[in-house]
Amino acid sequence: MTLTLLLFGYGVSITSFLTIVYVRSEYYKHLYQNVLWDSYSLERIRLFFQKIDPLLKRMYPIVDKLNKKRGRPVTNRCFQLRFVIWWKFFAPGPQKNAVERLNKSPELQQILEAPGNPYTRASLRRFLKDVGEEGFRRMGFLLAVKLLKKGIIDTSKVVLDFFPVYSYLNKSKCLKIPKFNKKLAKQFFQELSLNYIISKFPIPRRNSAPLVDKLKVWIHQYLWDIPSNQRNHYHIFGRTNRREVLGLEKGWKAAKTYQDFLDALKALPNASEI
């Protein structure tokens, strides 16, 4: 009887102990997960830079070439690259807030391998200007080549990310219109030949707006992803005035003229071919 009670008590003790261990382990597991999800977590930042450190070492030679042989020594370029990556990936706010947060955190300075002197926004602006868009493009190209050579990625796994494109299909970009470069657009419409497409239409009525103009307006709306005929009309004939860019011979006062053209187009037997 005594042995039975001892075994029962032992079993209850072991079960209770394992239950406590399991509950605490789940608690610490969720706590650690929350830490990793927190963009301000130093542990998350440390793990992130440990992971990408081999890639960063391949990018350092590019930024090292920016160092001037004469004049006052600049702030360490490799550190500044790490700072920019931290700033962009962990979104600590505008430049001023990011720089202040770095200067107030010795732990963050250690992770980013910052020099002893306080970092300034002037140094950051000079670094971004010196590297420029071309420098960052070269870094991206270099990384892609290295990853392909090492077999980490192959062409069947390459994905083009169009998230930054301003489009009405991308709600997270506040429904903005794609950027319109007047110089390139004008060159495009000057070189555009529509004779073959025009030959597919019936002879237009006398005194109607030129068919080539209507086609250009249609192409403008399609390429720049403009969601309505009214908005398309505004961009071409309104305040932004893209009529000259498109090279239109004549204009029309209301968007209904363009809508009538689209309705007539749908009614054509060869509409799908056009």
Phi, psi and chi 1 to 4 in degrees:
 res  aa     phi    psi   chi1   chi2   chi3   chi4
   1 MET       -  -44.3 -176.8   69.2  178.2      -
   2 THR   -64.0  -41.2  -56.0      -      -      -
   3 LEU   -62.5  -39.0 -179.7   61.2      -      -
   4 THR   -64.0  -43.4  -57.0      -      -      -
   5 LEU   -64.1  -39.5  -70.4  174.6      -      -
   6 LEU   -62.9  -44.8  -72.1  173.4      -      -
   7 LEU   -64.7  -40.1  -68.5  173.7      -      -
   8 PHE   -63.4  -45.3  176.2   76.3      -      -
   9 GLY   -62.6  -38.9      -      -      -      -
  10 TYR   -63.8  -42.3  177.2   76.3      -      -
  11 GLY   -64.8  -42.6      -      -      -      -
  12 VAL   -62.9  -40.8  170.5      -      -      -
  13 SER   -64.2  -45.9  -58.9      -      -      -
  14 ILE   -62.4  -43.8  -69.2  -63.8      -      -
  15 THR   -62.0  -44.0  -57.1      -      -      -
  16 SER   -63.3  -42.3  -59.2      -      -      -
  17 PHE   -62.4  -46.0  174.3   74.9      -      -
  18 LEU   -65.8  -36.3  -67.3  176.7      -      -
  19 THR   -63.4  -44.0  -57.9      -      -      -
  20 ILE   -63.3  -42.7  -66.9  172.3      -      -
  21 VAL   -61.8  -43.0  169.5      -      -      -
  22 TYR   -64.4  -45.9  172.9   77.1      -      -
  23 VAL   -62.6  -43.8  171.0      -      -      -
  24 ARG   -68.0  -37.3  -63.4  -55.3  -66.6  176.0
  25 SER   -65.0  -38.5   66.2      -      -      -
  26 GLU   -65.6  -37.8  -73.4  -64.6  -53.9      -
  27 TYR   -62.2  -48.0  166.9   76.4      -      -
  28 TYR   -70.2  -30.2  -74.7  115.2      -      -
  29 LYS   -63.6  -48.7  176.4 -178.0  176.3 -178.5
  30 HIS   -65.6  -37.4  -69.4  -59.4      -      -
  31 LEU   -62.0  -43.3 -178.7   63.6      -      -
  32 TYR   -66.1  -39.3 -175.4   66.1      -      -
  33 GLN   -63.8  -40.9  -71.9  175.3  -17.3      -
  34 ASN   -63.2  -37.8  -69.0  -25.9      -      -
  35 VAL   -62.8  -42.2  165.5      -      -      -
  36 LEU   -69.4  -29.6  -67.1 -177.1      -      -
  37 TRP   -80.0  -21.1  -81.4  109.4      -      -
  38 ASP   -75.8  119.2 -179.2   11.7      -      -
  39 SER   -68.1  -17.4   62.9      -      -      -
  40 TYR   -92.6   -0.2  -75.9   84.3      -      -
  41 SER   -72.8  124.6  165.3      -      -      -
  42 LEU   -65.5  -32.6  -68.6  172.0      -      -
  43 GLU   -65.3  -41.1 -178.9   61.6   23.0      -
  44 ARG   -65.3  -42.7 -177.4 -173.6  179.1 -163.6
  45 ILE   -63.2  -42.2  -62.5  170.2      -      -
  46 ARG   -62.0  -45.9 -176.5  178.5  -69.3  106.2
  47 LEU   -64.3  -38.0  -69.9  174.0      -      -
  48 PHE   -61.2  -48.7  173.5   80.1      -      -
  49 PHE   -73.0  -28.1  -82.0   96.8      -      -
  50 GLN   -63.5  -37.2  -74.9  178.4   -4.5      -
  51 LYS   -70.4  -40.7 -164.9   72.2  173.4  178.3
  52 ILE   -95.4    2.3   68.7  169.3      -      -
  53 ASP   -56.3  -43.7 -168.9   63.3      -      -
  54 PRO   -59.0  -34.7  -24.4   35.2      -      -
  55 LEU   -73.3  -38.9  -63.0  176.9      -      -
  56 LEU   -61.5  -37.8  -73.5  176.0      -      -
  57 LYS   -62.0  -26.3  -70.7  179.9  179.0  177.9
  58 ARG   -80.8  -17.6  -61.1 -175.7 -179.7  -82.9
  59 MET   -92.8  -21.0  -62.1  165.0   67.5      -
  60 TYR   -57.8  -40.3  -71.2  155.6      -      -
  61 PRO   -57.5  -31.0  -26.8   35.8      -      -
  62 ILE   -68.0  -45.9  -63.6  176.4      -      -
  63 VAL   -75.3  -26.3  -65.5      -      -      -
  64 ASP   -64.1  -30.7  -80.1  -22.6      -      -
  65 LYS   -67.4  -15.1  -68.3  179.3 -179.4  178.8
  66 LEU   -79.6  -13.2  -59.7  173.6      -      -
  67 ASN   -65.1  132.9  -68.7  -30.1      -      -
  68 LYS   -83.8  138.2  -61.5  177.8 -178.9  178.4
  69 LYS   -76.0  -22.6  -63.2 -179.3  179.5  179.5
  70 ARG  -120.8  164.7  -63.0 -179.9 -179.9  179.5
  71 GLY    86.4 -169.6      -      -      -      -
  72 ARG   -70.7  133.9 -175.5  178.8  177.3 -179.0
  73 PRO   -59.9  137.7  -21.5   32.0      -      -
  74 VAL   -89.0  164.9  -63.6      -      -      -
  75 THR   -62.3  140.5  -54.5      -      -      -
  76 ASN   -46.6  120.2 -176.3  -84.7      -      -
  77 ARG   -67.6  -37.2  -58.4  -73.4 -169.0  180.0
  78 CYS   -64.4  -41.1  -60.4      -      -      -
  79 PHE   -62.2  -41.7  148.9   68.5      -      -
  80 GLN   -65.2  -33.6  -65.6 -162.2   82.3      -
  81 LEU   -64.5  -43.9  176.3   62.4      -      -
  82 ARG   -62.5  -38.7  -65.5  170.9   72.5   90.2
  83 PHE   -62.9  -45.9  177.5   88.4      -      -
  84 VAL   -61.5  -41.7  170.0      -      -      -
  85 ILE   -64.2  -44.3  -67.3  174.3      -      -
  86 TRP   -61.5  -44.0  163.5   72.9      -      -
  87 TRP   -61.2  -43.3  176.4   35.4      -      -
  88 LYS   -76.6  -37.0  -66.3  -60.1 -177.8 -178.3
  89 PHE   -82.3  -31.7  -86.1   76.6      -      -
  90 PHE  -107.3    2.5  -66.5   90.4      -      -
  91 ALA    45.3   60.7      -      -      -      -
  92 PRO   -84.1   15.0   32.1  -32.4      -      -
  93 GLY   104.5 -164.2      -      -      -      -
  94 PRO   -66.4  172.4   21.4  -31.5      -      -
  95 GLN   -53.2  -45.7  -70.2 -177.3    8.7      -
  96 LYS   -57.9  -47.5  178.9 -178.9  177.8 -178.2
  97 ASN   -64.8  -41.1  -65.2   -3.7      -      -
  98 ALA   -63.7  -44.9      -      -      -      -
  99 VAL   -64.9  -42.3  170.8      -      -      -
 100 GLU   -64.0  -41.0  -72.0  179.3   -6.2      -
 101 ARG   -64.1  -39.5 -176.2  176.7  159.5 -158.9
 102 LEU   -62.9  -47.7  171.3   73.4      -      -
 103 ASN   -66.5  -21.3  -69.9  -31.6      -      -
 104 LYS   -93.5   -4.8  -68.6  179.3  179.7  178.6
 105 SER  -122.3  101.5  174.0      -      -      -
 106 PRO   -60.4  -34.0  -21.5   32.6      -      -
 107 GLU   -65.5  -43.0  -64.9   84.0    1.9      -
 108 LEU   -67.1  -37.9 -176.1   58.6      -      -
 109 GLN   -60.7  -38.6  -66.9  172.6   22.9      -
 110 GLN   -67.2  -41.2 -177.2 -179.8   11.8      -
 111 ILE   -64.2  -41.8  -65.1  172.3      -      -
 112 LEU   -86.2    0.0  -60.3 -177.7      -      -
 113 GLU    57.3   48.4  -59.7  177.4    2.0      -
 114 ALA   -75.9  147.4      -      -      -      -
 115 PRO   -70.2  173.9   24.8  -32.6      -      -
 116 GLY   -68.0  -34.3      -      -      -      -
 117 ASN   -72.2  148.7  -61.6  -30.3      -      -
 118 PRO   -60.5  143.5  -22.4   32.7      -      -
 119 TYR   -85.2  148.8 -165.1   41.1      -      -
 120 THR  -127.6  157.1   64.5      -      -      -
 121 ARG   -67.0  -30.0  -79.3 -175.5  -70.7  165.9
 122 ALA   -63.5  -41.3      -      -      -      -
 123 SER   -64.0  -40.8  -62.6      -      -      -
 124 LEU   -63.7  -44.3  173.5   58.6      -      -
 125 ARG   -64.3  -39.1  -75.3 -165.9  -68.1  -94.5
 126 ARG   -64.7  -39.6  -77.9 -164.7  -61.4  -90.5
 127 PHE   -63.8  -46.8  173.6   73.1      -      -
 128 LEU   -62.7  -37.4  -65.3  174.6      -      -
 129 LYS   -69.2  -41.3 -178.6  179.4  178.8 -179.1
 130 ASP   -66.8  -41.8  -69.8  -16.5      -      -
 131 VAL   -70.9  -50.9  177.1      -      -      -
 132 GLY    68.6  174.0      -      -      -      -
 133 GLU   -63.4  -37.7  -66.4 -175.8    8.3      -
 134 GLU   -63.8  -40.1 -177.3   60.0   30.8      -
 135 GLY   -63.3  -43.4      -      -      -      -
 136 PHE   -68.7  -34.3  -74.6  112.1      -      -
 137 ARG   -64.3  -40.6  -83.2 -163.8  -67.5  -94.1
 138 ARG   -63.0  -39.5  -75.0  178.1   58.0 -160.0
 139 MET   -62.3  -44.8  -69.0 -178.9 -161.8      -
 140 GLY   -62.8  -41.1      -      -      -      -
 141 PHE   -64.9  -42.2  178.2   74.6      -      -
 142 LEU   -61.1  -44.5  174.4   65.3      -      -
 143 LEU   -64.0  -41.9  -69.0  178.9      -      -
 144 ALA   -61.9  -42.5      -      -      -      -
 145 VAL   -63.4  -44.7  170.5      -      -      -
 146 LYS   -62.5  -42.1  -64.8  -66.9 -177.3 -176.8
 147 LEU   -65.9  -36.9  -68.3  172.4      -      -
 148 LEU   -68.2  -43.2  -73.7  167.8      -      -
 149 LYS   -64.1  -36.3  -74.2 -176.2  176.7  179.8
 150 LYS   -81.6   -6.4  -73.8 -175.1  171.6  -66.9
 151 GLY    78.7   10.9      -      -      -      -
 152 ILE   -68.3  -38.1  -61.7  174.8      -      -
 153 ILE  -129.2  159.0   59.7  173.1      -      -
 154 ASP  -133.1  170.7   56.5   62.1      -      -
 155 THR   -63.1  -22.3   52.0      -      -      -
 156 SER   -74.3  -13.9   65.8      -      -      -
 157 LYS  -109.0    3.3  -62.5  177.8 -178.1  178.1
 158 VAL   -76.5  131.2  173.7      -      -      -
 159 VAL  -123.7  132.7  177.2      -      -      -
 160 LEU   -88.6  120.5  -65.6  177.7      -      -
 161 ASP   -95.6  111.4 -178.6    8.1      -      -
 162 PHE   -96.3   16.6  -71.0   98.8      -      -
 163 PHE   -55.7  -39.2 -179.9   78.7      -      -
 164 PRO   -72.0  -10.2  -16.4   30.8      -      -
 165 VAL   -69.5  131.1  173.4      -      -      -
 166 TYR   -76.3  115.9  -72.0  101.3      -      -
 167 SER  -151.3  151.0  168.3      -      -      -
 168 TYR   -69.4  -15.5  -79.7   89.5      -      -
 169 LEU   -82.7   -7.7  -59.0  177.3      -      -
 170 ASN  -113.4   92.0 -167.7  -17.8      -      -
 171 LYS   -65.4  -28.5  -67.0 -177.3  174.4   58.1
 172 SER   -71.0   -9.0   57.0      -      -      -
 173 LYS  -102.7   24.9  -72.3  -64.1  177.9 -176.2
 174 CYS    62.9   27.5  -55.9      -      -      -
 175 LEU    56.4   41.2  -57.5 -179.0      -      -
 176 LYS   -87.3  156.5  -67.7 -176.5  179.0  179.8
 177 ILE   -82.2  143.5  -65.3  174.2      -      -
 178 PRO   -55.9  149.3  -24.1   32.1      -      -
 179 LYS   -61.1  136.2 -175.2  176.3 -179.8 -179.2
 180 PHE  -111.9  110.5 -173.1   85.2      -      -
 181 ASN   -92.3  108.1 -173.7  -47.9      -      -
 182 LYS   -60.7  -40.9  -76.1 -170.0  174.7 -177.9
 183 LYS   -64.1  -47.8 -177.3  178.1  179.6 -179.5
 184 LEU   -69.0  -38.0  -67.4  177.6      -      -
 185 ALA   -64.5  -40.9      -      -      -      -
 186 LYS   -63.8  -41.9 -170.8  171.4 -175.5  178.2
 187 GLN   -63.2  -40.1 -179.0 -177.6   -5.3      -
 188 PHE   -61.8  -49.2  166.9   74.6      -      -
 189 PHE   -71.0  -26.3  -78.0  105.6      -      -
 190 GLN   -69.2  -37.3  -75.2  176.0  -13.6      -
 191 GLU   -87.4  -10.9  -63.0  179.0    1.8      -
 192 LEU   -71.2  127.2 -175.6   64.8      -      -
 193 SER  -109.2  120.5  176.3      -      -      -
 194 LEU  -113.5    9.6  -62.0  171.8      -      -
 195 ASN   -59.9  -40.9  -65.7  -27.7      -      -
 196 TYR   -65.0  -40.9  179.2   73.5      -      -
 197 ILE   -69.3  -40.3  -59.6  177.8      -      -
 198 ILE   -60.9  -32.9  -70.0  175.2      -      -
 199 SER   -65.8  -16.0   66.5      -      -      -
 200 LYS   -85.2   -9.1  -58.5  -66.5 -179.9 -179.7
 201 PHE   -94.4  153.9  -77.9   85.5      -      -
 202 PRO   -70.8  163.9   23.3  -32.4      -      -
 203 ILE   -62.9  125.2  -61.0  174.8      -      -
 204 PRO   -71.7  162.8   25.6  -32.7      -      -
 205 ARG   -70.5  152.4  -67.6  179.1  -59.6  173.7
 206 ARG   -65.6  143.1 -173.3  176.4  -64.0 -179.9
 207 ASN    72.3    3.7  -62.3  -33.6      -      -
 208 SER   -80.7  159.8   64.1      -      -      -
 209 ALA   -61.0  142.9      -      -      -      -
 210 PRO   -55.1  137.3  -23.3   33.0      -      -
 211 LEU   -62.2  -35.3 -177.3   57.2      -      -
 212 VAL   -63.2  -35.4   64.3      -      -      -
 213 ASP   -65.0  -43.9  -74.0    2.5      -      -
 214 LYS   -64.2  -38.3  -64.6  175.5 -177.9  177.2
 215 LEU   -65.2  -40.0  -74.7  173.7      -      -
 216 LYS   -63.6  -40.3  -74.0 -179.0  178.3  179.6
 217 VAL   -64.3  -39.2  171.8      -      -      -
 218 TRP   -64.2  -45.2 -173.6   25.7      -      -
 219 ILE   -64.2  -39.8  -67.9  170.0      -      -
 220 HIS   -58.7  -45.3  171.9  -90.2      -      -
 221 GLN   -66.6  -38.2 -179.0  175.6    3.6      -
 222 TYR   -70.9  -46.7 -179.4   81.4      -      -
 223 LEU   -70.9  -35.3  -71.0 -176.0      -      -
 224 TRP   -99.5   14.7  -82.2  -88.3      -      -
 225 ASP    54.2   48.1 -167.2   24.7      -      -
 226 ILE   -89.3  127.5  -60.1  174.8      -      -
 227 PRO   -78.2  -16.9   29.3  -34.6      -      -
 228 SER  -140.3  155.0   68.7      -      -      -
 229 ASN   -65.6  -36.1  -62.2  -21.5      -      -
 230 GLN   -64.2  -43.2 -168.7   67.8   39.0      -
 231 ARG   -66.8  -38.6 -169.6   70.5  177.6  172.3
 232 ASN   -62.1  -42.4 -168.5   37.5      -      -
 233 HIS   -62.4  -40.3 -179.6   82.8      -      -
 234 TYR   -62.5  -42.8  169.3   79.5      -      -
 235 HIS   -66.5  -32.2  -80.0  -62.6      -      -
 236 ILE   -86.9  -43.4  -63.1  173.4      -      -
 237 PHE  -111.0   -5.3  -58.6  108.4      -      -
 238 GLY   -91.6 -145.2      -      -      -      -
 239 ARG   -63.7  -39.0 -177.6  177.2  -63.4  178.0
 240 THR   -69.8  -26.6   50.0      -      -      -
 241 ASN    51.3   72.5 -168.7   19.2      -      -
 242 ARG   -97.1   11.7  -62.9  176.9 -179.4  174.8
 243 ARG   -59.3  -43.2  176.8  177.6  171.1  178.6
 244 GLU   -68.3  -36.1 -177.5 -178.2   -9.3      -
 245 VAL   -61.9  -41.3  176.4      -      -      -
 246 LEU   -76.2  -16.2  -87.7   64.6      -      -
 247 GLY    69.9   43.2      -      -      -      -
 248 LEU   -77.3  138.7  -56.0 -175.9      -      -
 249 GLU   -75.3  -44.8  -64.1  179.0   20.6      -
 250 LYS  -132.5  164.6  -64.7 -178.5 -179.9  179.6
 251 GLY  -121.5  179.7      -      -      -      -
 252 TRP  -140.3  153.2   45.1   84.6      -      -
 253 LYS   -77.2  -34.2  -66.1 -177.9  178.9 -179.6
 254 ALA  -126.7  157.9      -      -      -      -
 255 ALA   -70.0  -14.0      -      -      -      -
 256 LYS   -63.2  -32.8 -171.4  177.2 -176.4  -54.8
 257 THR   -59.2  -42.7  -58.0      -      -      -
 258 TYR   -70.4  -38.6  173.3   57.0      -      -
 259 GLN   -64.1  -40.2 -178.0   61.1   54.2      -
 260 ASP   -61.8  -37.4  -68.1  -17.2      -      -
 261 PHE   -62.7  -44.6  160.0   71.9      -      -
 262 LEU   -65.0  -40.3  -65.5  179.4      -      -
 263 ASP   -64.1  -42.1  -66.5  -20.3      -      -
 264 ALA   -65.6  -35.8      -      -      -      -
 265 LEU   -63.1  -42.9  170.0   62.1      -      -
 266 LYS   -63.7  -29.3  -67.3  177.9 -177.6  178.0
 267 ALA   -79.8  -11.6      -      -      -      -
 268 LEU   -70.5  145.0  -68.5  176.5      -      -
 269 PRO   -64.4  -29.3   -5.8   10.6      -      -
 270 ASN  -103.4   27.6   58.6  -17.9      -      -
 271 ALA   -58.7  -41.4      -      -      -      -
 272 SER   -65.2  -35.7   59.4      -      -      -
 273 GLU   -66.3  -41.8  179.9 -173.9    1.5      -
 274 ILE   -62.9      -  -66.2  174.9      -      -
